[in-house]
Structures are given as C-alpha cells and as structure tokens.
C-alpha cells in the first residue's frame, strides 16, 4: 500500500482514543512522507517507522498515557528516519515520566536533516531525549514544558550548544500571557531569520509564574548573556494578573543575565514594571545593569506618560555616569526625557 500523507485525529467529545492494531497499513509504509497521530495509541509504531525511510514530517500529538514510549525508545524509533525534517512530540498532560537512573548512550541518533523540533511534555523526558540525538541543522526548537521544571538540565544545554545555528542568536522576546511567560531567542540576521529557540512553561502564576525565564536562564545562560536586543511585550488580552511578581528586585533579578543588551524594547505592563524597577536603582546600580545599553524603545508614537516618567531618572543617571543612552518610540522617533 502506497501513501504520501497520513493524518489520524479521532478525538471526539466523548474523549475516546483510537487504538491501532499491529496490522495497520500491513505494518509497512515505505512511501509515507508525512505522518500525524493525535491521541492515538499505536503499540506497533516502532515497527512501522522502521519501514518509513522517506518520512519527512512526523507529528505525534497528545501521546496517550497508555502509549508511553521511553526516551531511548523514541530515539530508537527515529534511527531509521534519515530524511526527517520536522519532528513534533507532544505528550498528554496526564502522562508522567518516572524517575530513573539511566546510563547515557555511547552514540547518538543522527537526525542530519532535522530543521524543526517541537516538544511538549515533561522536562525530565526532554533532558533524556535530547541526550540521545544530534540535529546539526536545527533551525527551530520549541519547548512547551508541562509539570515541574528542572533547573539543572546539562543535556539540554549541551544539545543546544552543539547545534550550530543557535550560536548566532542575538535577540530575546519575552512575551507575557495572562498566566505564563514565553521566552523566544532568535536572530535578526536575514540569512537565519527563521532560527528560533523558545521556551514556554504551562503553569499558572501561583505555581511559579516565571519558570520559563528560570529555565532559560539555567539552561541557556551562555546564549542569553550574549544577546544584544531584548523585547518585553504582553498578550493584548487580559491583565497581568499576579501582583506578587511585580516587585522591582524580582524583575531586575530575572533580567540580570541579559548583560550584553544594547537595545531594550518596553511594551505594556511588563515594560512599565521594568521601567519602575530601573527607576529605583541607586546611582551605583545604574552602571551595573546592562552595561552595553545604547537605546531604549518605548511602545507607540506617544508612549505612556507612566512609562516615560518611570524610565526618565534611569536615563538621566545613566547619561550622567558617562554612558549616552537615547530613548525612542518603537517607530524610531527620538524622545526627550527629563527629570524636573
């Protein structure tokens, strides 16, 4: 039987999951190029993938709890997919990853053509999985971390470090949603404008609102410390609801690792919180925060007076310390700030 595309999404209002028998597709699909399974239990998946040598896109979404595949098992499934370009793995929120003491493999599965990797699930699983693969041409790596976030992830750090294109990342976007934060690292260079590394933690504020930032700080400190552009923005819908996270010291602590920032973009509530935190800095503290800073960009042709008033003392102190910092609107118009 010959196939180029196969998509199964049997989920219905009753929450039933499909179960595929070992005989599905006769156990072999050598011409299959794209496979998407959504909430599908398929015990014979490994056997089928061994026959799909031409597979380019593989999407396994909401892998059921009953169909758990270990990281080493998943890597083994991918070992024959030498043409794979797009891999998306997403585990059911109910799935768990047991604590295990494992020996790391002596060799890794080489995914030489993989350019897009999306993972949704437990950080411990991701840590064990990336220890077992190489993806030298990876352009986009998106992580949606569900459940407890590990702040000690040496295998994840090493995986990113050995991925060549992530070494050219120079911009960070911190996007604040109603309940969580996404951090996206990317490049402004035209030749690699699709290179993206992003982390999103699916946790409510009450359980650790800034865990995405904490995860990024701990796993990718070498990347973050060399970024030249930092953009803080917010979901346009709904307020930034947590009041416990807006303390000045906390914002400065979270943003402290971005030591090479030259261009700072502030928008909405996050921008106002950061401006207020900078306002409170001592004269000595001014030169310690973003020592390479050159320009601050405020949202809108006529930025909020609250933001301008909050950022003004920081700019004046910075300039008096011998570091010329200019203020612009996002549209590029230079603004004049002063403290009376």
C-alpha positions in Angstrom: 0.0 0.0 0.0 1.4 3.4 -1.0 1.0 6.6 0.9 2.4 10.1 1.0 0.3 11.7 3.8 -1.5 10.1 6.7 -3.3 12.0 9.4 -5.4 10.4 12.2 -7.2 12.7 14.7 -10.0 10.5 16.0 -10.6 12.5 19.2 -14.3 13.3 19.8 -16.5 14.9 22.6 -16.5 11.6 24.5 -12.7 11.7 24.9 -12.2 8.4 23.2 -8.8 7.5 21.9 -8.2 5.4 18.9 -6.2 2.2 19.1 -4.4 1.0 16.0 -3.7 -2.7 15.6 -0.3 -4.1 14.7 -1.7 -4.9 11.2 -2.4 -1.2 10.4 -1.1 -0.5 6.9 0.2 -4.0 6.8 2.9 -3.0 9.2 4.8 -1.2 6.5 4.6 2.1 4.6 7.8 2.7 2.6 6.4 5.6 0.6 4.9 7.5 3.5 6.3 11.1 3.8 4.1 12.7 6.4 2.5 11.1 9.5 0.4 12.7 12.1 -1.2 10.9 15.0 -3.3 12.7 17.5 -4.4 10.9 20.7 -3.7 7.6 19.0 -2.4 4.5 20.8 -0.3 2.5 18.4 1.9 -0.2 20.0 3.5 -1.1 16.7 4.6 2.4 15.9 8.3 1.5 16.2 7.9 -1.3 13.7 6.1 0.9 11.2 8.7 3.7 11.4 11.4 1.3 10.6 9.9 0.9 7.2 9.3 4.7 6.5 12.7 5.6 5.2 11.3 8.6 3.2 9.4 10.1 6.1 9.9 13.9 6.2 7.3 15.1 8.8 6.4 13.2 12.0 3.9 14.6 14.4 2.8 12.6 17.4 0.5 14.9 19.4 -1.1 14.2 22.8 0.6 10.8 23.1 -1.7 8.9 25.5 -0.7 7.9 28.9 -1.3 4.3 27.9 1.2 4.5 25.0 4.2 5.8 26.9 7.5 5.5 24.9 10.7 5.9 26.8 13.3 8.5 25.6 15.6 5.7 24.4 12.7 4.0 22.7 11.7 7.2 20.9 15.3 7.8 19.8 15.4 4.2 18.5 12.1 4.8 16.6 13.8 7.7 14.8 17.0 6.0 14.0 16.0 4.9 10.5 14.4 8.3 9.6 17.4 9.7 7.8 15.3 12.2 5.8 13.2 13.6 8.7 12.9 17.4 8.7 10.1 18.2 11.0 9.5 16.4 14.4 6.8 17.3 16.8 6.3 15.3 20.0 3.5 16.1 22.5 2.5 14.1 25.5 -0.8 14.1 27.2 -0.9 16.4 30.3 -1.8 13.2 32.2 1.3 11.4 31.1 4.2 11.1 33.6 7.8 10.4 33.3 9.2 8.1 36.0 12.4 8.9 37.8 15.1 6.5 36.6 18.8 6.2 36.9 20.0 5.7 33.3 23.3 5.5 31.6 23.6 7.8 28.7 24.2 6.2 25.3 27.7 6.0 23.9 26.4 7.1 20.5 23.5 9.3 19.4 21.0 9.0 16.7 21.9 11.5 13.9 19.0 13.4 12.5 21.0 15.1 9.8 18.1 16.9 8.0 16.0 17.9 11.0 15.3 21.6 10.9 12.2 21.8 13.2 11.7 20.3 16.6 8.7 20.9 18.8 8.4 19.2 22.2 5.5 19.3 24.7 5.9 17.4 27.9 8.0 16.8 31.0 11.4 18.4 31.3 13.0 15.2 32.5 11.8 13.4 29.4 13.2 16.2 27.2 16.5 16.1 29.0 16.9 12.3 28.4 15.6 12.5 24.8 18.0 15.2 23.6 20.9 13.4 25.1 20.2 10.6 22.5 20.0 12.7 19.3 22.1 15.0 17.2 20.4 17.6 15.0 23.2 19.8 13.5 20.9 21.7 11.1 18.2 22.5 13.5 16.6 26.0 12.9 13.6 26.0 15.2 13.4 24.4 18.7 10.2 25.0 20.6 9.6 23.7 24.1 6.3 23.6 25.9 7.2 22.3 29.4 4.4 20.7 31.4 4.6 20.0 35.1 7.7 20.5 37.3 10.5 22.4 35.6 14.1 21.2 36.2 16.7 24.0 36.6 19.6 21.6 36.2 19.5 20.4 32.6 23.1 19.7 31.4 21.9 17.5 28.5 19.5 20.2 27.2 22.3 22.8 27.5 24.8 20.6 25.7 22.3 19.8 22.9 21.7 23.5 22.2 25.4 24.2 22.4 26.3 21.6 19.8 23.6 23.0 17.4 25.5 25.4 15.2 22.8 27.8 14.2 21.8 28.7 17.8 25.2 30.3 18.2 24.1 33.3 16.0 21.0 34.2 18.2 21.2 37.8 19.2 17.6 38.8 20.2 15.2 37.8 23.0 11.5 38.3 23.1 9.7 37.9 26.5 6.0 37.5 25.8 3.8 37.7 28.9 0.5 35.9 28.7 -2.3 36.0 31.3 -0.9 33.1 33.2 2.6 32.4 32.0 5.6 33.6 30.1 7.2 32.6 26.8 10.8 33.4 26.1 11.9 33.3 22.5 15.5 33.6 21.3 16.0 34.4 17.7 18.3 36.1 15.2 17.9 39.4 13.4 20.3 38.4 10.7 18.5 38.0 7.3 20.2 34.8 6.5 19.0 33.0 9.6 15.8 34.8 10.4 13.9 31.5 10.9 16.3 30.4 13.7 14.3 30.3 16.9 14.7 28.8 20.3 11.7 29.2 22.5 10.5 28.0 26.0 7.0 28.1 27.3 6.1 26.7 30.8 2.4 25.7 31.1 2.0 26.6 34.7 -0.3 29.1 36.5 1.3 32.1 38.2 0.6 30.6 41.6 3.0 27.7 40.8 5.9 29.7 39.5 5.0 32.3 37.0 8.5 33.0 35.6 9.6 29.4 35.3 10.1 29.8 31.6 12.6 32.5 32.3 14.2 30.5 35.1 14.5 27.5 32.8 16.1 29.6 30.0 18.5 31.3 32.4 19.7 28.0 33.8 19.8 26.0 30.5 21.0 28.7 28.1 22.9 31.2 30.1 25.8 31.4 27.6 23.3 32.3 24.9 21.3 34.8 27.0 24.4 36.6 28.2 25.4 37.5 24.6 22.0 38.7 23.3 22.1 42.4 22.1 18.3 43.0 21.8 15.7 42.5 24.5 11.9 42.9 23.8 9.3 42.7 26.6 5.7 42.5 25.4 2.4 41.2 26.7 -0.7 39.4 25.4 -3.1 42.1 24.3 -6.0 40.2 26.0 -6.4 40.3 29.8 -4.4 41.9 32.6 -1.1 40.7 34.1 -3.0 39.3 37.0 -0.3 38.4 39.5 0.6 41.2 42.0 3.3 39.2 43.8 5.7 39.2 40.8 6.0 42.9 40.2 8.4 43.7 42.9 11.3 45.7 41.5 14.1 43.5 42.8 12.5 40.4 41.3 12.2 41.9 37.8 15.9 43.1 37.9 17.0 39.7 39.1 15.2 37.9 36.2 16.6 40.3 33.6 20.1 40.5 35.1 21.6 37.7 32.9 21.0 39.8 29.7 24.3 41.6 30.3 25.1 42.3 26.6 21.8 44.1 25.8 22.3 47.2 23.6 18.6 47.7 22.6 15.8 47.5 25.1 12.1 47.5 23.9 9.5 48.0 26.6 5.7 47.5 26.0 2.6 47.4 28.1 2.5 46.3 31.7 5.8 44.4 31.6 7.5 47.5 30.2 6.1 49.6 32.9 7.2 47.2 35.6 10.7 47.1 34.3 10.8 50.9 33.9 9.7 51.3 37.6 12.3 48.8 38.7 15.0 50.8 36.8 13.7 54.0 38.4 14.5 52.6 41.8 18.1 51.8 41.1 20.8 53.5 43.1 23.4 55.6 41.4 25.9 52.8 41.8 23.4 50.3 40.5 22.8 52.1 37.2 26.1 51.2 35.6 25.8 47.6 36.7 22.6 46.9 34.8 23.0 46.4 31.1 26.5 48.0 30.8 26.3 47.9 27.0 22.9 49.6 26.8 22.6 52.2 24.0 18.9 52.7 23.2 15.6 52.3 24.9 12.5 52.0 22.8 9.0 52.7 24.2 5.8 51.4 22.7 3.8 53.8 20.5 4.3 57.2 18.8 3.2 58.7 22.1 4.4 56.3 24.8 2.5 56.1 28.1 3.4 59.0 30.5 3.7 56.5 33.3 6.5 54.7 31.4 8.3 57.9 30.4 8.1 59.2 34.0 9.4 55.9 35.4 12.2 55.5 32.9 13.4 59.1 33.0 15.5 59.0 36.2 17.3 55.9 35.0 18.2 57.5 31.7 19.4 60.7 33.3 21.5 58.8 35.8 22.9 56.7 33.1 23.9 59.7 31.0 25.4 61.5 33.9 27.5 58.4 34.6 29.1 58.9 31.1 27.0 56.3 29.2 24.9 58.0 26.5 21.6 56.2 26.2 18.9 57.5 23.9 15.1 57.0 24.2 12.9 56.3 21.1 9.4 55.3 20.3 9.1 51.9 18.7 8.6 53.6 15.4 12.1 55.1 15.7 11.3 58.7 16.7 13.7 60.0 19.3 12.1 61.1 22.6 13.3 63.7 25.1 13.1 62.6 28.7 13.9 64.8 31.6 13.5 65.0 35.4 12.4 68.3 36.8 
